[in-house]
Structure formats: structure tokens, C-alpha cells
Amino acid sequence: MPPEETPAGHIAENLLKAKEIALNDSRVPEQLRNYLQKALDVALGLDPYLDAMATSKRKTSPDHIPGDAEGAGSRVRLQEARTSGSLNGQIFRMFVHMIRARKILLIGKLKGYSILAIAEELPDDGKIFACAEAPYLGVNSQEAFDYSSDGKKISMRVGPVADTLEALHAEDEHFDIVFIDADQRNAVHYYSFVMDNHLLRMDAVICVENTLMKGQVYLENVSDENVLAVRKLNSVINSDPRVEQVILPVQSGLSIIRRIPVPPDCIYALFQKEVVRDDVFWGHNRRRILDRLRLDGKVAYVTGGGQGIGRAFAHALGEAGAKVAVVDLVLAKAEAVVYELSLKGIRSLALAVDVSKPEDVQRMVDAIVARWGTVHIACNNAGINLNSASEETSLEEWDKTFNVNLRGLFLCCQAAGRIMLNQGYGKIINTASMASLIVPHPQKQLAYNVSKAGVVKLTQTLGTEWVDRGVKVNCISPGIVDTPLIRSKELRPLVQRWMGDIPAGRLAQTTDLQAAVVYLASEASDYMTGHNLVIEGGQSLW
């Protein structure tokens, strides 16, 4: 196999020549020949090994194969690009994943495989703007991607790159990642335009390919204009006080560039601007707003976590960084959610608890403390709803509803609250209901409505009693949530009636509630207590 067009490949090429000379010269010691061979083995093996160890999840067959010769030819070129660009494609995918990018700008002739690898990692609403001076995958480059289901995420912009960048700037586009191919004379101008015109989002990164130019950029006495252009680009980036740069020696060099969070004073001096460096500028406790929503290091539990709203809360808290105890009356349901969380790398624990029993609630809290040391977030979500006309509501139904919805919630607040008050910090989030504000109809649910109104008043009372001791207590009042229960034979006929009462025109999804529970569990809501956060698509307003 011939050496690749990379720094390691060029080292291997020169070692091969040296070995050939050594083998033909009897004066060369055997020991030197052995060392040459060892060095050659390392150089020849590096690039193939890196490629082999780059795990690929590329699709083995396209969703659609174009029938015309031109489309087939484009597909062949993409397959060839897949072979030659797999490592950088996987690296790009990793970057897209790490910063959860949604919008990406590609400048230059990046390989088709790399573009598709990036597109696969994007969410369905993600977008890639790929711009180049001329088509490089056939007469119609867009068609080269159409055979893939991810091709719809790719928008080709063919023409003078400077004009394309001006157009994107005029369209007020901003990007999470900008990929630039350094092997083009104007790459330094493209970099400068991106930085000077704020095409990057705050936490965005720039990745530049080919920044080692086959190992030639750092050699002396180089006259090749392309190499000199790349050398200039690297120097410009390295001297730019707005960014930090590191060059990875993979393939032909990959530069990773990020904006410095707070540029030095010299940047402000250039624009003769005075900057007020307060908490708004730095962020409270030097944490940006999205960081303040993180729950890293926090311990949470969710009652009723084995299904529906509770399951969605468990996933949301875990994704935000918390360890999560999933609590349910049925252990198998809690274990199923814990298994889901484990697939995401979220530390979790399954517990079977009847929240209406004080001993069960205390056992729950003791088990969580035994495992993780404390409780920071108590998500009291367990509840039941039994429908009956008021005149027919039995005392048994009334007691059963209140035992879970109000008594059980109080027991959980009290048990978790004792720990939180002792440590001077805690977030309690109770699940109430829109039924605490209005009387949902046409179903009859007296006990449920009154119990949820009690949840709101309990939340308000604890919220005022405990706030000055570091514990904030709030509740969420969902509207009608689309769960399997709503689609039951008994309730299915009521769905259209309910839809007519909701300005949003649809039922709530459990995912509509996830951001709220993360906000209430995080430091971002530290000044909120005793609040009933209503999320019902406007139903309580009609």
C-alpha cells in the first residue's frame, strides 16, 4: 500500500527511500537498518490504524439510488470519498455531537462522505450550508446527496464563496460550527469574514482542514504558494486575540478554533467601547444562562416515574446532569425507565414505593441518601384520577384520591424537606393540575380537582415557610396530557371535545413539560417559590 498524502505518509515515503539506500549499501550497519524498519513500520501503520479505529455508522445502502448515469457517478464519487475521508468524517461527527450543533457552514471542497457524516449527526431540523466555487461532485452536486435521507439537510451554494458569505450574512445566518478547507488561496479571507461579521454563535467552533499541508507548513525554504497561504492562515488565527487554536496532526492537519469567552481589553479599545462587567455580562457566579440550567452533581427523585409525565421528568432531569431515583408503585415500571436512562449514561435507581404510606416514603428517602448521600431535587409527581359524578363519589374513592394526590405528596415534601432544610438547599417540584384553576369538563372528577387545588395551596404554604432556609417549593399544572390513559376506550370520545377547548389546538405532550421541571430544579429559578407554573396550551383562559 503506498503512503497516504499526510505528514505520516510523507515521513513513510522518505523512510522507504532511506531503507532502499541502506539495503543497497553494505557499509550501513544492520542495527541502523533495523531502526529504519521500525520507524517505517510506525509511519506506515499510523494512518491505516487511525482509519480502522474510527468507528463508522455510515449506512451500507442508500435510501434511494439515482437511475441516471450522472447520479450513479456522483454516488460512486461519494463512495470513494467515504474511503478516503472516513477519519475526518468521524471527527466532524464527534464535534457535531459534542456541541449539539444544529446549523453548520462548510467552506471549500470538503469530501462528500464528510458532509454526509455530519448530516447524519444533525437533528431532523438541522441544516448544512455547503458552499464552494464550483461543483465538485458532478454537474449537479445537490443530486449527489439526494440518494440519502439526510440529503434534505444539505443546501449547496455554488458560486464565488465571498458572495455566498455576504448573502448568508445578509440573511442573518449564524452557525454552531464552521468547517473551512485550508487548501484554497482565499481561506484566510473566509476565516476573517466569519469572525468579523459574527457568523459564529457564542459557543461555536471553527474547524479548518489541511492546516499541515502534508507536513510542509513548518518546513523551511518552502516556496509553494498553497503551502505559504496555509502557513499565513495558521499564523493569522494564532495571532487573533479573539480565539484560541489547536492543530491536531490527523490526516493533513485539523485545526480546532474557539472564540475566547471574554476577549481581552485590547479588543474593546479598538472599538472605543466601555463595557459594564457586571453579573449580566459575566453571568451569575460566572455561569452562563445555559450552564445555570445544568444539574450536574445533583440528586433527584421522581415519584410516579415509571410512566407518562414522571418518565418524561426522569429523562429531563437526567439529561440535565442529575442522578435520578425513579420511584413507582410498580417496581417493573421503574426498572424499565432506569434501563432507558442507563442507555444514555445517566446514573439512576429504581424504587418501589406507595407514597401514601409514611414508612414507604421514609424508606425511599433513606435509600436515596444511602446511595448518593443526599437529596437536592424532589419531584413529587405520583397521582391518580378516578372519575365519578359528585353525588355518586364514594368516601372510598375520595380517600383513595387524597391519600395519593395530597397525603402522599405532603409526606414526600416533608421527608425530603427535612433533609433539604438541614443542608440549606433544595428544590421541590410538585405536580398539580390545570384542574386547580378551572373545572375540566365534561368528565366528572370532584376528588381529583379538589386534591390538586390542595397541592397548589400546600406548595404556596411550604414555598413561603421554607424559602429563607434555602428550600424553594413550586408546582407545575399541566393541561390534558396525551398519554395512553387518554386514548383509553372510555376517554377517547372526549378527546375532540377537549381539543375544542384548547387555544393551542392540541393536547399537551409529556415533552412539553420537560423544560419546566429542569428550570424549577436548577439554580436559574432560585428566586421563584410558591409558584404554580401552568402549562395547558391556554385552556384555562377560555
C-alpha positions as CSV (number, residue, x, y, z in Angstrom):
1,M,0.0,0.0,0.0
2,P,1.5,3.4,-1.0
3,P,1.9,6.0,1.8
4,E,-1.0,8.4,2.2
5,E,-0.9,12.1,1.4
6,T,-0.4,13.1,5.1
7,P,2.5,14.1,7.2
8,A,2.9,10.5,8.4
9,G,2.6,9.4,4.8
10,H,5.4,11.7,3.7
11,I,7.6,10.5,6.6
12,A,7.0,7.0,5.5
13,E,7.8,7.9,1.9
14,N,11.2,9.3,2.9
15,L,11.9,6.3,5.2
16,L,11.2,4.0,2.3
17,K,13.8,5.7,0.2
18,A,16.3,5.7,3.1
19,K,15.7,2.0,3.6
20,E,16.3,1.3,-0.1
21,I,19.6,3.1,0.1
22,A,20.5,1.3,3.2
23,L,19.8,-2.1,1.8
24,N,21.9,-1.3,-1.2
25,D,24.9,-0.1,0.8
26,S,26.9,-2.8,2.6
27,R,28.5,-0.2,4.8
28,V,25.2,0.6,6.6
29,P,25.2,-1.3,9.9
30,E,22.4,-3.9,10.4
31,Q,21.3,-2.1,13.6
32,L,20.6,1.1,11.6
33,R,18.6,-0.9,9.0
34,N,16.6,-2.4,11.9
35,Y,15.8,1.1,13.3
36,L,14.8,2.3,9.9
37,Q,12.4,-0.6,9.5
38,K,10.9,0.1,12.9
39,A,10.4,3.8,12.1
40,L,8.9,2.8,8.8
41,D,6.5,0.4,10.4
42,V,5.3,3.1,12.7
43,A,4.9,5.7,10.0
44,L,3.2,3.3,7.5
45,G,0.8,1.9,10.2
46,L,-0.4,5.2,11.7
47,D,-2.9,6.4,9.1
48,P,-4.5,3.0,8.4
49,Y,-4.8,2.3,12.1
50,L,-6.5,5.6,12.8
51,D,-8.9,5.0,9.9
52,A,-9.6,1.4,11.1
53,M,-10.3,2.5,14.7
54,A,-12.7,5.3,13.6
55,T,-16.0,3.6,14.3
56,S,-18.3,4.1,11.4
57,K,-22.1,4.2,11.4
58,R,-22.5,5.0,7.8
59,K,-25.5,3.4,6.1
60,T,-24.5,0.4,4.0
61,S,-27.1,1.1,1.3
62,P,-28.7,4.3,0.2
63,D,-32.4,5.1,0.7
64,H,-32.6,6.0,-3.0
65,I,-30.2,5.3,-5.8
66,P,-30.5,7.7,-8.7
67,G,-31.2,5.9,-12.0
68,D,-29.4,8.2,-14.3
69,A,-25.7,7.9,-15.1
70,E,-24.8,11.2,-13.7
71,G,-26.5,10.4,-10.3
72,A,-24.8,7.0,-10.3
73,G,-21.4,8.6,-11.0
74,S,-22.0,11.1,-8.1
75,R,-22.8,8.1,-5.8
76,V,-19.6,6.4,-6.9
77,R,-17.6,9.5,-6.1
78,L,-19.3,9.7,-2.7
79,Q,-18.3,6.1,-2.0
80,E,-14.7,6.9,-3.0
81,A,-14.8,9.9,-0.7
82,R,-16.1,7.7,2.0
83,T,-13.0,5.5,1.7
84,S,-10.5,8.5,1.7
85,G,-12.3,10.8,4.2
86,S,-13.7,8.4,6.8
87,L,-11.5,9.6,9.7
88,N,-12.2,13.3,9.3
89,G,-15.8,12.5,8.8
90,Q,-16.0,10.7,12.1
91,I,-14.1,13.5,13.8
92,F,-16.6,16.0,12.4
93,R,-19.4,13.9,13.6
94,M,-17.9,13.9,17.1
95,F,-17.7,17.7,17.1
96,V,-21.3,18.0,15.9
97,H,-22.4,15.7,18.7
98,M,-20.3,17.3,21.5
99,I,-21.6,20.8,20.9
100,R,-25.1,19.6,19.8
101,A,-24.8,21.6,16.6
102,R,-27.9,22.4,14.6
103,K,-26.6,24.7,11.8
104,I,-23.3,24.2,10.1
105,L,-21.3,26.1,7.4
106,L,-18.9,24.3,5.1
107,I,-16.5,26.3,3.0
108,G,-14.4,24.6,0.3
109,K,-14.1,21.1,-1.2
110,L,-14.8,19.0,1.9
111,K,-15.3,15.4,0.9
112,G,-18.8,14.2,0.2
113,Y,-18.5,11.5,2.8
114,S,-17.6,14.1,5.5
115,I,-20.6,16.1,4.6
116,L,-23.0,13.2,4.8
117,A,-21.4,12.0,8.1
118,I,-22.1,15.5,9.5
119,A,-25.6,15.5,8.2
120,E,-26.4,12.1,9.8
121,E,-25.4,13.5,13.2
122,L,-27.7,16.6,12.9
123,P,-31.3,16.5,14.2
124,D,-34.1,16.5,11.7
125,D,-34.3,20.3,11.6
126,G,-30.5,20.7,11.3
127,K,-29.0,22.4,8.3
128,I,-25.7,22.3,6.4
129,F,-24.8,25.2,4.1
130,A,-22.1,23.8,1.8
131,C,-20.5,26.5,-0.4
132,A,-17.8,26.1,-3.0
133,E,-16.6,28.0,-6.0
134,A,-17.7,25.2,-8.4
135,P,-19.5,21.9,-8.2
136,Y,-17.2,19.1,-7.0
137,L,-19.3,16.0,-7.0
138,G,-20.6,16.2,-10.6
139,V,-22.6,18.7,-12.7
140,N,-25.3,18.9,-10.0
141,S,-23.8,18.5,-6.6
142,Q,-27.1,18.5,-4.8
143,E,-28.2,15.4,-6.6
144,A,-25.2,13.6,-5.2
145,F,-26.7,13.8,-1.8
146,D,-30.3,13.2,-2.7
147,Y,-30.0,9.4,-2.5
148,S,-29.6,9.8,1.3
149,S,-32.5,10.6,3.6
150,D,-30.1,13.1,5.3
151,G,-29.6,14.9,2.0
152,K,-32.5,17.2,2.7
153,K,-30.4,18.8,5.5
154,I,-27.8,19.9,2.9
155,S,-28.1,23.1,1.0
156,M,-25.5,23.5,-1.8
157,R,-24.3,27.1,-2.5
158,V,-22.2,27.0,-5.7
159,G,-20.5,30.2,-6.8
160,P,-18.0,32.7,-5.6
161,V,-17.6,31.9,-1.9
162,A,-17.2,35.6,-0.9
163,D,-20.6,36.3,-2.5
164,T,-22.1,33.4,-0.7
165,L,-20.8,34.5,2.7
166,E,-22.1,38.0,2.0
167,A,-25.5,36.5,1.2
168,L,-25.5,34.4,4.4
169,H,-24.6,37.5,6.4
170,A,-27.4,39.4,4.8
171,E,-29.8,36.6,5.7
172,D,-28.6,36.9,9.3
173,E,-27.5,33.3,9.5
174,H,-25.4,32.1,12.5
175,F,-23.6,28.8,12.8
176,D,-22.7,26.4,15.5
177,I,-19.7,25.0,13.5
178,V,-17.9,26.4,10.5
179,F,-15.7,24.0,8.5
180,I,-13.1,25.5,6.2
181,D,-10.8,23.7,3.8
182,A,-7.4,25.5,4.1
183,D,-6.3,24.2,0.7
184,Q,-7.7,27.3,-1.1
185,R,-6.0,30.6,-1.7
186,N,-8.7,32.8,0.0
187,A,-9.1,30.7,3.1
188,V,-7.7,33.4,5.3
189,H,-10.3,35.9,4.0
190,Y,-13.1,33.4,4.6
191,Y,-11.9,33.0,8.2
192,S,-11.7,36.7,8.7
193,F,-15.2,37.3,7.2
194,V,-16.7,34.7,9.5
195,M,-15.1,36.3,12.6
196,D,-15.6,39.9,11.6
197,N,-19.2,39.6,10.7
198,H,-20.3,37.4,13.7
199,L,-21.4,34.4,11.7
200,L,-20.5,32.3,14.8
201,R,-22.8,31.7,17.7
202,M,-21.3,32.4,21.1
203,D,-20.1,28.9,21.8
204,A,-19.4,27.9,18.2
205,V,-16.2,26.5,16.9
206,I,-14.3,26.7,13.6
207,C,-12.6,23.6,12.2
208,V,-10.0,24.0,9.4
209,E,-8.9,21.0,7.3
210,N,-5.5,20.6,5.7
211,T,-3.7,23.0,8.0
212,L,-0.5,20.9,7.9
213,M,-0.4,20.6,4.1
214,K,1.2,17.2,4.1
215,G,3.7,18.4,6.7
216,Q,5.1,21.2,4.6
217,V,3.9,24.3,6.5
218,Y,6.5,24.0,9.2
219,L,9.4,23.3,6.9
220,E,11.9,25.9,5.9
221,N,12.7,27.1,2.3
222,V,9.2,26.3,1.0
223,S,8.1,28.3,-2.0
224,D,4.8,26.5,-2.9
225,E,2.1,29.3,-2.9
226,N,-0.6,27.0,-1.5
227,V,1.7,26.0,1.4
228,L,2.5,29.6,2.1
229,A,-1.2,30.5,2.1
230,V,-1.9,27.9,4.7
231,R,1.0,29.0,6.8
232,K,-0.3,32.5,6.7
233,L,-3.8,31.3,7.7
234,N,-2.4,29.4,10.7
235,S,-0.4,32.5,11.8
236,V,-3.4,34.8,11.4
237,I,-5.6,32.6,13.5
238,N,-2.8,32.1,16.1
239,S,-2.4,35.9,16.5
240,D,-6.1,36.6,16.6
241,P,-6.8,37.7,20.2
242,R,-10.5,36.7,19.8
243,V,-9.8,33.0,19.5
244,E,-7.8,30.0,20.7
245,Q,-6.4,27.4,18.3
246,V,-5.0,23.9,18.5
247,I,-3.9,21.9,15.5
248,L,-4.4,18.1,15.5
249,P,-2.0,16.1,13.5
250,V,-4.6,13.8,11.8
251,Q,-4.9,13.3,8.1
252,S,-3.4,16.6,6.6
253,G,-3.9,18.6,9.8
254,L,-7.1,19.7,11.5
255,S,-7.3,23.0,13.4
256,I,-9.9,23.5,16.2
257,I,-10.6,27.1,16.9
258,R,-12.9,28.5,19.5
259,R,-13.9,32.1,20.4
260,I,-12.4,33.2,23.8
261,P,-15.4,33.7,26.1
262,V,-14.4,37.2,27.1
263,P,-12.0,39.0,24.7
264,P,-9.1,40.9,26.2
265,D,-9.3,44.7,26.8
266,C,-7.5,45.5,23.6
267,I,-10.5,44.3,21.6
268,Y,-12.8,46.8,23.3
269,A,-10.2,49.5,22.9
270,L,-10.2,49.0,19.1
271,F,-13.9,50.0,19.1
272,Q,-13.6,52.6,21.9
273,K,-16.4,50.9,23.9
274,E,-16.9,50.9,27.6
275,V,-18.1,47.6,28.9
276,V,-20.1,47.1,32.1
277,R,-18.6,44.0,33.6
278,D,-21.4,43.0,36.0
279,D,-23.3,39.8,36.6
280,V,-25.3,40.3,33.4
281,F,-22.0,40.4,31.4
282,W,-20.2,37.6,33.3
283,G,-23.2,35.6,34.3
284,H,-24.3,34.9,37.8
285,N,-21.5,33.3,39.7
286,R,-19.6,33.4,36.3
287,R,-22.0,30.9,34.8
288,R,-23.8,31.5,31.5
289,I,-27.5,31.0,31.4
290,L,-27.5,27.5,29.9
291,D,-24.9,26.5,32.4
292,R,-27.2,27.7,35.2
293,L,-29.8,25.2,33.9
294,R,-27.3,22.3,34.4
295,L,-28.0,19.8,37.2
296,D,-24.5,18.2,37.4
297,G,-23.8,16.7,40.8
298,K,-27.4,17.0,41.9
299,V,-29.5,14.1,43.3
300,A,-33.2,13.9,42.3
301,Y,-36.1,11.6,42.7
302,V,-39.4,11.4,40.7
303,T,-42.4,9.7,42.1
304,G,-44.8,8.2,39.6
305,G,-41.7,8.0,37.4
306,G,-42.5,4.7,35.7
307,Q,-44.7,6.1,33.0
308,G,-46.3,9.3,31.5
309,I,-45.3,12.6,32.9
310,G,-43.0,11.1,35.5
311,R,-41.0,9.2,33.0
312,A,-40.5,12.4,30.9
313,F,-39.4,14.2,34.1
314,A,-36.9,11.5,34.9
315,H,-35.3,11.7,31.5
316,A,-35.2,15.5,31.5
317,L,-33.5,15.7,34.9
318,G,-31.1,13.0,34.0
319,E,-30.2,14.7,30.7
320,A,-29.5,17.9,32.6
321,G,-27.0,16.1,34.7
322,A,-28.7,14.8,37.8
323,K,-28.7,11.3,39.2
324,V,-32.3,10.1,39.3
325,A,-34.2,7.8,41.5
326,V,-37.2,6.5,39.6
327,V,-40.0,5.8,42.1
328,D,-43.2,4.0,41.2
329,L,-45.8,1.8,42.8
330,V,-44.8,-1.0,40.4
331,L,-41.1,-1.8,40.5
332,A,-41.0,-3.3,37.0
333,K,-42.1,0.1,35.6
334,A,-39.4,2.0,37.5
335,E,-36.8,-0.5,36.4
336,A,-37.8,-0.1,32.7
337,V,-37.2,3.6,32.9
338,V,-33.9,3.1,34.8
339,Y,-32.8,0.9,31.9
340,E,-33.7,3.6,29.4
341,L,-31.7,6.1,31.5
342,S,-28.7,3.8,31.6
343,L,-28.6,3.7,27.8
344,K,-28.0,7.5,28.0
345,G,-25.3,7.1,30.6
346,I,-27.5,8.5,33.4
347,R,-26.9,7.2,36.9
348,S,-30.3,6.1,38.2
349,L,-32.0,3.9,40.8
350,A,-35.4,2.1,40.7
351,L,-37.5,2.0,43.9
352,A,-41.0,0.6,44.5
353,V,-42.9,2.9,46.9
354,D,-46.5,3.6,47.9
355,V,-46.4,7.3,48.6
356,S,-49.5,7.1,50.8
357,K,-47.6,5.1,53.4
358,P,-45.2,7.1,55.7
359,E,-42.9,4.1,56.1
360,D,-42.5,3.7,52.4
361,V,-41.8,7.4,51.9
362,Q,-39.1,7.3,54.6
363,R,-37.6,4.1,53.1
364,M,-37.4,5.9,49.7
365,V,-35.5,8.9,51.1
366,D,-33.2,6.6,53.2
367,A,-32.4,4.5,50.2
368,I,-31.5,7.6,48.1
369,V,-29.4,9.0,50.8
370,A,-27.7,5.7,51.3
371,R,-26.8,5.5,47.6
372,W,-25.9,9.1,46.8
373,G,-25.6,10.9,50.2
374,T,-28.5,13.4,50.0
375,V,-31.5,14.7,48.0
376,H,-31.3,18.0,46.2
377,I,-34.4,17.7,44.0
378,A,-37.8,16.2,45.0
379,C,-40.2,15.8,42.1
380,N,-43.5,14.7,43.6
381,N,-45.5,13.6,40.6
382,A,-47.4,10.5,41.7
383,G,-51.2,10.9,41.3
384,I,-54.4,9.2,40.4
385,N,-57.7,10.3,38.9
386,L,-61.0,8.5,39.5
387,N,-64.0,9.8,37.6
388,S,-67.5,9.9,39.1
389,A,-70.3,12.4,39.4
390,S,-70.1,14.3,42.7
391,E,-73.4,12.9,44.1
392,E,-72.0,9.4,43.4
393,T,-68.4,9.9,44.7
394,S,-67.9,7.4,47.5
395,L,-65.9,8.1,50.6
396,E,-63.6,5.2,49.5
397,E,-62.9,7.0,46.2
398,W,-62.4,10.3,47.9
399,D,-59.9,8.9,50.4
400,K,-58.0,6.9,47.8
401,T,-57.6,10.0,45.7
402,F,-56.5,12.2,48.6
403,N,-54.2,9.5,50.0
404,V,-52.1,9.6,46.9
405,N,-52.6,13.1,45.5
406,L,-52.3,15.1,48.7
407,R,-51.4,13.0,51.7
408,G,-48.7,11.2,49.7
409,L,-47.4,14.4,48.2
410,F,-47.3,16.0,51.7
411,L,-45.4,13.0,53.1
412,C,-42.8,13.3,50.3
413,C,-42.4,17.1,50.8
414,Q,-41.9,16.6,54.5
415,A,-39.4,13.7,54.3
416,A,-37.3,15.4,51.6
417,G,-37.8,18.8,53.1
418,R,-36.2,17.7,56.4
419,I,-33.0,16.8,54.5
420,M,-33.0,19.9,52.4
421,L,-33.6,22.2,55.4
422,N,-30.8,20.6,57.2
423,Q,-28.4,21.2,54.3
424,G,-29.8,24.6,53.5
425,Y,-30.6,23.8,49.9
426,G,-33.3,22.0,47.9
427,K,-35.8,22.2,45.1
428,I,-39.2,20.6,45.5
429,I,-41.4,20.4,42.4
430,N,-45.0,19.1,42.8
431,T,-47.3,18.1,40.0
432,A,-50.6,19.9,40.4
433,S,-53.1,20.3,37.5
434,M,-55.0,22.8,35.4
435,A,-57.9,21.4,37.4
436,S,-56.7,23.5,40.3
437,L,-57.8,26.6,38.3
438,I,-60.8,25.5,36.3
439,V,-63.3,22.7,36.4
440,P,-62.4,20.5,33.4
441,H,-65.4,19.1,31.6
442,P,-67.4,17.1,30.6
443,Q,-65.8,14.5,32.7
444,K,-66.8,14.5,36.4
445,Q,-63.8,14.4,38.8
446,L,-64.6,16.2,42.1
447,A,-62.0,14.4,44.2
448,Y,-59.2,14.9,41.7
449,N,-60.0,18.6,41.2
450,V,-60.1,19.4,44.9
451,S,-56.9,17.3,45.7
452,K,-55.0,19.2,43.0
453,A,-56.2,22.6,44.4
454,G,-54.8,21.3,47.7
455,V,-51.5,20.6,46.0
456,V,-51.3,24.3,44.9
457,K,-52.1,25.6,48.4
458,L,-49.6,23.2,50.0
459,T,-47.0,24.4,47.6
460,Q,-47.7,28.0,48.3
461,T,-47.5,27.5,52.0
462,L,-44.3,25.5,52.0
463,G,-42.8,27.8,49.5
464,T,-43.2,30.8,51.9
465,E,-42.2,28.9,55.0
466,W,-39.0,27.4,53.7
467,V,-37.6,29.9,51.1
468,D,-35.5,31.8,53.6
469,R,-33.9,28.4,54.7
470,G,-32.8,27.6,51.1
471,V,-35.6,25.4,50.0
472,K,-37.8,26.5,47.1
473,V,-41.1,24.8,46.6
474,N,-43.0,25.2,43.3
475,C,-45.5,23.2,41.3
476,I,-46.4,22.5,37.7
477,S,-50.0,22.4,36.5
478,P,-50.2,20.6,33.2
479,G,-53.3,20.6,31.0
480,I,-54.6,17.5,29.4
481,V,-51.6,15.4,28.5
482,D,-51.6,12.9,25.7
483,T,-50.8,9.6,27.4
484,P,-52.1,6.1,26.8
485,L,-54.7,6.7,29.5
486,I,-56.2,9.5,27.5
487,R,-56.5,7.1,24.5
488,S,-58.5,4.6,26.5
489,K,-61.8,3.3,25.3
490,E,-63.7,5.3,27.9
491,L,-61.9,8.7,27.3
492,R,-61.2,8.5,23.6
493,P,-64.7,10.0,22.7
494,L,-63.8,13.1,24.8
495,V,-60.6,14.0,23.0
496,Q,-62.2,16.0,20.2
497,R,-64.3,17.9,22.8
498,W,-61.2,18.8,24.8
499,M,-59.4,19.9,21.7
500,G,-62.1,22.5,21.1
501,D,-61.4,24.0,24.5
502,I,-57.7,24.4,23.9
503,P,-56.5,27.5,22.1
504,A,-53.3,25.7,21.1
505,G,-55.5,23.2,19.2
506,R,-53.8,20.1,20.6
507,L,-53.2,18.1,23.7
508,A,-50.0,18.5,25.7
509,Q,-47.2,16.1,25.1
510,T,-45.1,14.9,28.1
511,T,-42.1,16.6,26.4
512,D,-43.9,19.9,26.6
513,L,-43.3,19.8,30.4
514,Q,-39.7,18.7,30.5
515,A,-38.0,22.2,30.2
516,A,-40.2,23.4,33.1
517,V,-39.1,20.8,35.5
518,V,-35.4,21.4,34.6
519,Y,-35.9,25.1,35.2
520,L,-37.6,24.7,38.5
521,A,-34.9,22.1,39.6
522,S,-32.0,24.4,38.6
523,E,-30.3,27.5,40.1
524,A,-31.9,29.6,37.4
525,S,-35.2,29.5,39.3
526,D,-33.7,30.4,42.7
527,Y,-35.9,33.4,43.2
528,M,-39.1,31.5,42.4
529,T,-41.0,29.9,45.2
530,G,-44.7,29.0,45.9
531,H,-45.4,29.4,42.2
532,N,-47.9,27.4,40.2
533,L,-46.4,27.1,36.6
534,V,-49.4,26.5,34.3
535,I,-48.7,24.7,31.0
536,E,-52.0,24.0,29.3
537,G,-52.0,25.5,25.8
538,G,-54.2,28.3,27.0
539,Q,-57.1,26.1,28.1
540,S,-57.6,27.8,31.4
541,L,-58.1,31.2,29.6
542,W,-61.3,30.2,27.8
